[in-house]
Amino acid sequence: MTTAIQPELRWHAIGRRKTAVARVYLTPGSGKWDVNGRTLGDYFPRRSLVQHIQEPFVVTDTLGAFDVRARVRGGGLTGQAGALRLAVARALVLADSTHRRKLREQGLLTRDPRAVERKKPGQPGARKRFQFSKR
């Protein structure tokens, strides 16, 4: 006779911003963060980015209720922070669907579509033009 194994409470979500991709695993816990093997404050040295990332927890009053393990790739620090914030918000909705309304009202479930515009041929950048010479 086999015994039924209790499924582990764990929620997984993916967030993207610019060229950064964040995979987040939420588990009930004490609020520990593991971002690419480092703590949140260690990986993101700017306090503004840490506050930006923790915003979904603040809005839903669940700060310190979950342990977060995240793998972040691509982009820069700001893009990674935005991707992480979206992934955390999506994981919170999976953990408890009553959070969806609060997160939606704050715009935390919307992926930011802005990205770098491509460089155009015959120009030095996406919008910049070479200096015009009349003669």
C-alpha positions, 0 to 999 in steps of 0.5 A: 500500500502506498501513502499519499504524498502531501503536495508542496505548496509552491507557486511558479510564475514568469515576468518579463521587462525589456530583455529581462526574464524572471522566474519566481517560486513562492513558498509560504515562509518568513519572507526570505529572498534568494535572487540568483543565490544572493539576498534581495538587498545584495543583488539590487543595491538601490533601495528604490529597486527593492521597494519597486520589487516588493510592491506586490507584497505591500499592496496585498499585505503579505510582506514577510508571508512568503519565501521567494526564490528567483532566477533572473536573466538578461537586461540591466538592473531596472529591467530585471527589477520590473520583471521580478515585480511582475513575476511576484505579482503573478505568483501571488495571484496563483497563491490566492486569487482574491489578490487579483483585484488589488494588484490589477488596480495598482497596475501590477499585473500589466506587462510593460511593453516598452522596449528599445527601438531598433536602429534604422539604416543610414542613421546613427540611432533609432531617431537621431539623424546625421547632421544636414549640410546644405553645401 
